Structures are given as structure tokens and as C-alpha cells.
Amino acid sequence: MEVDEVLPAETRGETKRFKAKRDAILAAAADVINEQSAKGMTFADVAQRVGLNTTSVTYYFKRKEDLAAACFDATLDRLDEMLDEAHREATPEARVARYLAINMERLARIHRGEEKAFAILSDLRAMEGDVKTELLKRWQHVFRRTRALWGEGGTRAETDLYGGRAHVLLENTFWLPVWLIRYELDEYPRVEARLMDVFRHGIAAEGAAWQPHMLDLEHDEAEPGREAFLLAATRLINELGYRGASVQKIASELNVTKGSFYHHLDAKDELVIECYKRSFDIIAEAQRVAEEGPGDHWHKLTSIMATLLDVQFSERGPLLRTTALSGLPPRVRTAMVDRSNRIARRYAGMLSDGIAEGSIRAIDPLVASQTMMALQNAAFDMRKWAGTMPRDRAVAFYASTIVFGLFDDRVLES
């Protein structure tokens, strides 16, 4: 029995009105977080979207941090619910297929205006204190439940592999809204089927072996100290988001003054642009070097993946996460998305060439290219996971999720 069923009619009506208004505020706040980040969200913006004044919003949430935390809690609640449904299936493959289907159904409802998007979790680490601690505990619970889609127990190696698979699955579903907007609503079932095909069987042609070549991406530093500066800034932006990574925090990370920051760059927006440029340049350089090198397109693509994962897992990394786009000024965000799309199209072209020569399985290259984008973006969060095993093993485990699919265990034997 629900609590409001035992309340007087007048109170019950008030309780439902309160919940409806609170839900509307949360939905509006989630939109603001997705556009401007949790740090950039203001009560005034949220209030305007639901037709209230700022004081009315504070009746429901005393502080901006409380509202952001409630939005993240709502997202985690939804993820838990989706995992509950997926876990009812009998096999790992059926569970993953159901989880993907639930996400696609949700995105279709959003497209039709029947549901609002939930708040993306990229800003969760920018929260502070006990609130951050509790949210991270909830996220770890969601991660463990996702990993359990492949079963409980087993060897340490199996647990490690299932952890990589869980992370890639989650990140691909988080990445979906970014590129699904290029498809018509009636194409969603086809996109779902083709994405699940990559999850099931990967991109490898039959008989293909994981034997990548690490690409040489060495380049001369244009300005002494600049690379270290951009690397430190990239790490902080990945951790705390665009608005959470203040100039002061970046300067402190490098043990330099704010004046030194402005010696390198004129403004924070320029810093983010340069961080993105550095990351995209590294990816594009890997693509170029691989294309100019020997071997078929299977060898070229696996070499790119291995090299970029090695960068993400090493001190040479990280690359700037595309999720850090949240909060960027629109003109900057548009430019960065355009560059990301060009990189994805280049992957799609290489996949198409590989299919034509027979070294890549017959897949949808546009869909598969986006799984590669999600893979390289997400790897930053798995550095601690990768640090528990030899680097080449971590790279092979993580890459296997897209290379051979989410249900192929051959990497355990290597």
C-alpha cells in the first residue's frame, strides 16, 4: 500500500500535486544539467522552464547541490529499474539485448515527446562531500549489477573481463543519444538490431586474431611545458567537468600560479578547445599512421584501438572525454561535435574498406564506428581497473568487447 493511500483525501491531493511539481522541476533540471552541466545549472533557469519563480523552486530543493543530487539519484533509480528488467532474462545475451531494447524504447519516447531525458552522469564526480560519496556508492552498485548480466562468481580473469564488458555496454548506451539523432524514428529498430549485432559478434571476420601493432605517435612539443599543462587540464576536466575544473584547480595541479595559466592560454574556453584539439589530433594521427602502414584494415583498426587504449591507460593519457562537452558554450560545443563526427566517419570508411576486402565482418560501419568512439572515450574511467593487470592484457580485454563482441571468451585464453 502506498503512503498517500492512508492519508485524508485533502492531504492525498496535496501530496500528488507536490510530487508532480517536484518531478517537473527534476525533469527541467536534468535538461539544464545536460546542456550546461551541474555546476552551470541555476535555480533561475530551472524555474523559468517550469513556469515558477526561483523562490518556489527552493521550496522543493533548498540548495542547487540538492537539486543536482536529486537528478543524479533519479538517473540511478532508472538505471536500476532497467537492470531489474534485464536480469529477468535467462542468458547474458538475452539480458544485454533486453537492456539495449529498454534504452532504445526510452529514447523513442523522448523523441516523440512522451518522456524527458534523465540527467547524464558525467558531472557526478564534480559533486562534493557526503553527497558525492553516496552517489558514487550508488553508481558502483549500478556498475556491479551491469557486470552481473554476464553472471556472478567465476575466476578473477572472468570478473575482470565482465567488468570491461559492463563498462562498454553502459558507455555505449550513454553515447547513443549523441548520434541517434541522425536517424529517423522509424529507423530505430534497425539501428538497435545492428548495434546488438556488433555487441553479439564484434567486428572481426571469422578466423581473425588479435595481433595489433602499437603505432608511433611521437611528436615534437611546439611549446615547452604546454603538453604537461594540457594533460593536467584534460585529467581535471574529465574528472570534474568543464565548469568543475577551475583555473585555480588546474594551476594547483601543476603547482603553478594562475598567471602561468594565462601565459599559456588567454581564457578557459581556449583551454578546453586546446584540450579537445590535442585529443582529436592524437586520434586522427593514429588513424593516419595506421592507414599509411602495412596490413589489412582489420590490422589497421585493431592497431588504432590498441594504441589509443594504451594512451588512455598510461601516463601519456588521457584523451578528453566527449561527455565533457556538457557546459561548453554552444559555438565551441558545435565545433567539437563536428570534429568528433569527422573522426567517426573516418572509422566508418576504414570499416567499409575492411568489409570489402573481407578482413572485417559484414556490419553496419556507421553504427560500429560509434561503438569505437564510445570505447575510446570511456577507457579513461577504467584506469584503475587496467592498473590491476599487465597493460597489454587490459588493452586486449577492453578492446575484445567490440573486436569479438560481448560474449566471446577467447581473450581469456591468450
C-alpha positions as CSV (number, residue, x, y, z in Angstrom):
1,M,0.0,0.0,0.0
2,E,1.3,3.4,-0.9
3,V,1.7,6.0,1.8
4,D,-0.7,8.5,0.3
5,E,-3.5,5.8,0.2
6,V,-3.8,6.0,4.0
7,L,-3.9,9.8,4.1
8,P,-7.0,12.0,4.1
9,A,-8.3,13.0,0.7
10,E,-7.1,16.6,1.0
11,T,-3.6,15.6,2.1
12,R,-3.5,12.9,-0.6
13,G,-4.3,15.5,-3.3
14,E,-1.6,17.9,-1.9
15,T,0.9,15.0,-1.9
16,K,0.2,14.2,-5.5
17,R,0.5,17.9,-6.5
18,F,3.7,18.2,-4.6
19,K,5.2,15.1,-6.3
20,A,4.0,16.2,-9.8
21,K,5.6,19.7,-9.4
22,R,8.8,18.1,-7.9
23,D,9.0,15.7,-10.9
24,A,8.6,18.6,-13.3
25,I,11.4,20.5,-11.6
26,L,13.7,17.5,-11.7
27,A,12.9,17.0,-15.5
28,A,13.7,20.6,-16.2
29,A,16.9,20.5,-14.1
30,A,18.0,17.3,-15.9
31,D,17.7,19.2,-19.2
32,V,19.8,22.1,-17.8
33,I,22.4,19.7,-16.5
34,N,22.7,18.0,-19.9
35,E,23.1,21.4,-21.6
36,Q,25.1,23.4,-19.1
37,S,26.4,20.8,-16.6
38,A,25.5,20.5,-12.9
39,K,27.9,23.4,-12.0
40,G,26.4,25.6,-14.6
41,M,22.8,25.0,-13.6
42,T,20.9,27.8,-11.9
43,F,17.6,27.9,-10.0
44,A,16.5,30.8,-12.2
45,D,17.0,28.7,-15.4
46,V,15.2,25.7,-13.9
47,A,12.3,27.9,-12.6
48,Q,11.8,29.5,-16.0
49,R,11.4,26.2,-17.7
50,V,8.6,25.1,-15.3
51,G,6.9,28.5,-15.1
52,L,7.8,29.1,-11.4
53,N,9.8,31.8,-9.7
54,T,13.1,31.0,-8.1
55,T,11.7,31.1,-4.5
56,S,9.2,28.4,-5.5
57,V,11.9,26.0,-6.6
58,T,13.8,26.5,-3.3
59,Y,10.6,25.2,-1.5
60,Y,11.3,21.8,-3.1
61,F,15.2,22.0,-3.1
62,K,17.0,24.2,-0.6
63,R,20.3,24.3,-2.4
64,K,21.4,23.9,-6.0
65,E,23.5,20.9,-4.9
66,D,20.4,19.2,-3.5
67,L,18.6,19.6,-6.8
68,A,21.6,18.2,-8.8
69,A,22.0,15.3,-6.4
70,A,18.2,14.5,-6.8
71,C,18.6,14.5,-10.6
72,F,21.5,12.1,-10.4
73,D,19.6,9.9,-7.9
74,A,16.7,9.8,-10.4
75,T,19.0,8.7,-13.2
76,L,20.5,5.9,-11.0
77,D,17.0,4.9,-10.0
78,R,16.1,4.5,-13.7
79,L,19.2,2.5,-14.4
80,D,18.4,0.2,-11.5
81,E,14.9,-0.3,-12.9
82,M,16.2,-1.1,-16.4
83,L,18.7,-3.6,-14.9
84,D,15.9,-5.2,-12.9
85,E,14.0,-5.9,-16.1
86,A,17.1,-7.1,-18.0
87,H,18.1,-9.5,-15.2
88,R,14.8,-11.4,-15.7
89,E,16.2,-12.9,-18.9
90,A,17.8,-16.3,-18.8
91,T,21.1,-15.7,-20.6
92,P,23.8,-13.0,-20.7
93,E,23.0,-12.4,-24.4
94,A,19.3,-12.1,-23.7
95,R,19.9,-9.8,-20.8
96,V,22.1,-7.4,-22.8
97,A,19.6,-7.4,-25.7
98,R,16.8,-6.5,-23.3
99,Y,18.8,-3.8,-21.7
100,L,19.6,-2.3,-25.1
101,A,15.9,-2.6,-26.1
102,I,14.8,-0.8,-23.0
103,N,17.2,2.1,-23.7
104,M,16.0,2.3,-27.3
105,E,12.4,2.3,-26.2
106,R,13.2,5.1,-23.8
107,L,14.9,7.2,-26.5
108,A,12.0,6.7,-28.8
109,R,9.6,8.0,-26.2
110,I,11.9,11.0,-25.7
111,H,11.9,11.6,-29.5
112,R,8.1,11.6,-29.5
113,G,8.0,14.0,-26.6
114,E,6.4,11.4,-24.3
115,E,9.3,11.4,-21.8
116,K,12.1,13.6,-20.7
117,A,15.8,12.7,-20.8
118,F,17.4,11.9,-17.5
119,A,20.5,13.7,-16.3
120,I,23.7,12.3,-17.7
121,L,26.2,11.2,-15.1
122,S,29.4,12.8,-16.4
123,D,29.2,15.5,-13.8
124,L,28.6,13.2,-10.9
125,R,32.3,13.4,-9.7
126,A,32.0,17.2,-9.6
127,M,29.7,16.8,-6.6
128,E,31.3,17.3,-3.1
129,G,31.4,15.8,0.4
130,D,28.9,13.2,1.6
131,V,26.6,13.7,-1.3
132,K,29.4,12.7,-3.8
133,T,30.3,9.7,-1.6
134,E,26.7,8.4,-1.6
135,L,26.2,9.0,-5.3
136,L,29.4,7.2,-6.2
137,K,28.3,4.2,-4.0
138,R,25.1,4.1,-5.9
139,W,27.0,4.2,-9.2
140,Q,29.3,1.4,-8.1
141,H,26.1,-0.6,-7.3
142,V,24.8,0.0,-10.8
143,F,28.1,-1.0,-12.3
144,R,28.2,-4.3,-10.3
145,R,24.7,-5.1,-11.4
146,T,25.6,-4.4,-15.0
147,R,28.6,-6.7,-14.7
148,A,26.3,-9.4,-13.2
149,L,24.4,-9.5,-16.6
150,W,27.2,-12.0,-17.5
151,G,26.8,-14.0,-14.3
152,E,28.2,-14.0,-10.8
153,G,31.4,-15.6,-9.4
154,G,33.9,-17.2,-11.7
155,T,37.7,-16.6,-11.9
156,R,39.4,-13.3,-11.3
157,A,40.0,-13.0,-15.1
158,E,36.4,-13.6,-15.9
159,T,35.4,-10.9,-13.4
160,D,37.9,-8.5,-15.0
161,L,36.5,-9.2,-18.4
162,Y,32.9,-8.9,-17.3
163,G,33.8,-5.5,-15.8
164,G,35.2,-4.3,-19.1
165,R,32.1,-5.5,-20.9
166,A,29.8,-3.8,-18.4
167,H,31.6,-0.5,-18.8
168,V,31.5,-0.6,-22.6
169,L,27.8,-1.5,-22.5
170,L,26.9,1.3,-20.2
171,E,29.0,3.9,-22.1
172,N,27.5,2.8,-25.4
173,T,24.0,3.4,-24.1
174,F,25.1,6.8,-22.6
175,W,26.6,7.7,-26.0
176,L,23.6,6.6,-28.0
177,P,21.6,10.0,-27.7
178,V,24.6,11.8,-29.2
179,W,24.5,10.0,-32.6
180,L,20.9,8.5,-32.7
181,I,19.6,12.0,-33.6
182,R,20.9,11.4,-37.1
183,Y,18.2,8.7,-37.7
184,E,14.5,8.9,-38.2
185,L,12.3,7.4,-35.5
186,D,11.2,4.6,-37.8
187,E,14.8,3.6,-38.2
188,Y,15.4,3.0,-34.5
189,P,14.5,-0.8,-34.7
190,R,17.1,-1.2,-37.5
191,V,19.7,0.7,-35.5
192,E,19.0,-1.4,-32.4
193,A,19.4,-4.6,-34.4
194,R,22.7,-3.5,-36.0
195,L,24.1,-2.3,-32.7
196,M,23.1,-5.6,-31.0
197,D,24.8,-7.4,-33.9
198,V,28.1,-5.7,-33.0
199,F,27.6,-6.5,-29.3
200,R,26.9,-10.1,-30.2
201,H,29.7,-10.8,-32.7
202,G,32.0,-7.8,-32.8
203,I,33.7,-6.6,-36.0
204,A,36.2,-9.4,-36.6
205,A,35.9,-11.6,-39.6
206,E,35.9,-15.4,-38.9
207,G,39.4,-16.6,-38.0
208,A,40.8,-13.1,-37.2
209,A,43.4,-12.9,-34.4
210,W,44.2,-10.1,-32.0
211,Q,47.7,-9.1,-33.1
212,P,47.8,-5.3,-33.1
213,H,50.9,-3.2,-33.7
214,M,51.5,-0.3,-31.4
215,L,51.6,2.9,-33.5
216,D,54.3,5.5,-33.1
217,L,52.5,8.8,-32.3
218,E,55.6,10.7,-31.1
219,H,55.6,14.4,-32.0
220,D,57.6,17.4,-31.1
221,E,56.2,19.7,-28.5
222,A,55.6,23.1,-30.0
223,E,56.0,25.0,-26.7
224,P,58.0,23.6,-23.7
225,G,55.6,22.7,-20.8
226,R,52.5,23.1,-22.9
227,E,51.8,19.3,-23.2
228,A,52.0,18.8,-19.5
229,F,49.7,21.7,-19.0
230,L,47.1,20.4,-21.4
231,L,47.4,16.9,-19.9
232,A,46.8,18.1,-16.4
233,A,43.8,20.1,-17.6
234,T,42.4,17.2,-19.5
235,R,42.5,15.0,-16.4
236,L,40.7,17.5,-14.3
237,I,38.1,18.3,-16.9
238,N,37.4,14.5,-17.4
239,E,37.1,14.2,-13.6
240,L,35.2,17.3,-12.7
241,G,33.6,18.5,-16.0
242,Y,34.1,21.8,-17.8
243,R,32.7,24.0,-15.1
244,G,34.1,22.0,-12.2
245,A,37.7,22.2,-13.4
246,S,38.5,25.8,-12.4
247,V,41.6,27.7,-13.5
248,Q,42.8,27.6,-9.9
249,K,42.4,23.8,-9.6
250,I,44.3,23.4,-12.9
251,A,47.1,25.7,-11.7
252,S,47.3,23.9,-8.4
253,E,47.5,20.5,-10.1
254,L,50.6,21.8,-11.9
255,N,51.9,23.7,-8.9
256,V,52.0,27.0,-10.9
257,T,50.3,30.3,-10.5
258,K,47.1,31.5,-12.2
259,G,49.4,33.9,-14.1
260,S,51.2,30.9,-15.6
261,F,47.9,29.7,-16.9
262,Y,47.3,32.9,-18.8
263,H,50.8,32.7,-20.1
264,H,49.8,29.6,-22.0
265,L,46.2,30.5,-22.8
266,D,44.0,33.6,-22.8
267,A,40.8,32.1,-21.4
268,K,39.3,28.9,-20.0
269,D,37.3,28.3,-23.2
270,E,40.5,28.4,-25.2
271,L,42.0,25.8,-22.7
272,V,39.1,23.4,-23.4
273,I,39.4,23.9,-27.1
274,E,43.1,23.2,-26.9
275,C,42.5,20.1,-24.8
276,Y,40.0,18.8,-27.3
277,K,42.3,19.6,-30.2
278,R,45.1,17.7,-28.5
279,S,42.9,14.7,-28.0
280,F,41.4,14.7,-31.5
281,D,44.8,15.3,-33.1
282,I,46.1,12.2,-31.3
283,I,43.2,10.1,-32.6
284,A,43.4,11.5,-36.1
285,E,47.2,10.8,-36.1
286,A,46.6,7.2,-35.1
287,Q,44.1,6.8,-37.9
288,R,46.6,8.4,-40.4
289,V,49.6,6.4,-39.3
290,A,47.6,3.2,-39.4
291,E,46.2,3.9,-42.9
292,E,49.6,4.6,-44.2
293,G,51.1,1.5,-42.6
294,P,51.1,-2.2,-43.7
295,G,48.4,-4.8,-43.3
296,D,44.7,-5.2,-44.0
297,H,42.1,-3.0,-42.5
298,W,41.5,-5.4,-39.6
299,H,45.2,-4.9,-38.6
300,K,44.9,-1.2,-39.1
301,L,41.8,-0.8,-36.9
302,T,42.9,-3.1,-34.1
303,S,46.3,-1.2,-34.1
304,I,44.5,2.1,-33.7
305,M,42.3,0.7,-30.9
306,A,45.2,-0.9,-29.0
307,T,47.3,2.3,-29.3
308,L,44.6,4.6,-28.1
309,L,43.6,2.4,-25.2
310,D,47.3,2.2,-24.2
311,V,47.3,6.0,-24.2
312,Q,44.2,6.1,-22.1
313,F,45.6,3.6,-19.6
314,S,49.1,5.2,-19.4
315,E,50.7,8.4,-18.1
316,R,50.5,9.6,-21.7
317,G,46.8,9.9,-21.3
318,P,44.1,10.7,-21.0
319,L,42.2,11.9,-24.0
320,L,39.4,14.4,-23.3
321,R,36.1,12.7,-22.9
322,T,33.4,13.8,-25.3
323,T,31.0,13.9,-22.3
324,A,33.0,16.9,-21.1
325,L,31.1,18.8,-23.9
326,S,28.4,19.5,-21.3
327,G,28.5,23.1,-20.2
328,L,30.6,24.3,-23.1
329,P,29.4,27.5,-24.9
330,P,27.3,26.4,-27.9
331,R,29.8,27.6,-30.6
332,V,32.6,25.6,-29.0
333,R,30.4,22.5,-28.5
334,T,29.3,22.6,-32.1
335,A,32.9,22.7,-33.4
336,M,33.9,19.9,-31.1
337,V,31.0,17.7,-32.2
338,D,31.8,18.3,-35.8
339,R,35.4,17.2,-35.3
340,S,34.2,14.1,-33.4
341,N,31.8,13.3,-36.3
342,R,34.7,13.5,-38.8
343,I,36.7,11.0,-36.8
344,A,33.8,8.6,-36.6
345,R,33.2,8.9,-40.3
346,R,36.9,8.0,-40.9
347,Y,36.4,4.9,-38.8
348,A,33.3,4.1,-40.8
349,G,35.3,4.4,-44.0
350,M,38.0,2.1,-42.8
351,L,35.4,-0.4,-41.6
352,S,33.7,-0.3,-45.1
353,D,37.1,-0.9,-46.8
354,G,37.7,-3.8,-44.4
355,I,34.3,-5.3,-45.2
356,A,35.0,-5.0,-48.9
357,E,38.4,-6.8,-48.6
358,G,37.0,-9.5,-46.2
359,S,39.0,-8.7,-43.1
360,I,36.0,-7.1,-41.3
361,R,32.7,-8.9,-40.8
362,A,29.7,-7.5,-42.7
363,I,28.4,-5.0,-40.2
364,D,26.8,-1.5,-40.3
365,P,30.0,0.6,-40.5
366,L,28.3,3.8,-39.3
367,V,26.9,2.1,-36.2
368,A,30.1,0.2,-35.5
369,S,32.2,3.4,-35.8
370,Q,30.1,4.9,-32.9
371,T,30.9,1.9,-30.7
372,M,34.6,2.6,-31.3
373,M,34.1,6.2,-30.4
374,A,32.4,5.1,-27.1
375,L,35.1,2.6,-26.4
376,Q,38.0,5.1,-26.7
377,N,36.1,7.8,-24.8
378,A,35.1,5.6,-21.9
379,A,38.5,4.0,-21.3
380,F,39.7,6.9,-19.1
381,D,37.3,5.7,-16.3
382,M,38.9,2.3,-16.4
383,R,42.5,3.3,-15.5
384,K,42.3,1.7,-12.0
385,W,40.8,-1.4,-13.5
386,A,43.6,-1.6,-16.1
387,G,46.2,-1.0,-13.4
388,T,45.4,-4.3,-11.7
389,M,46.8,-6.3,-14.6
390,P,49.5,-6.1,-17.3
391,R,48.8,-3.3,-19.7
392,D,48.6,-5.4,-22.8
393,R,46.1,-7.7,-21.0
394,A,43.9,-4.7,-20.0
395,V,44.0,-3.4,-23.6
396,A,43.1,-6.9,-25.0
397,F,40.3,-7.4,-22.5
398,Y,38.8,-4.0,-23.1
399,A,39.1,-4.0,-26.9
400,S,37.7,-7.5,-27.1
401,T,34.2,-6.1,-26.3
402,I,33.9,-4.5,-29.7
403,V,36.5,-6.6,-31.6
404,F,35.0,-10.0,-30.8
405,G,31.7,-9.0,-29.1
406,L,30.4,-9.0,-25.5
407,F,30.0,-12.8,-25.3
408,D,33.3,-14.2,-26.8
409,D,35.7,-15.5,-24.2
410,R,38.7,-16.3,-26.5
411,V,40.7,-13.4,-24.9
412,L,40.7,-15.3,-21.6
413,E,42.9,-18.0,-23.3
414,S,45.5,-15.6,-24.6
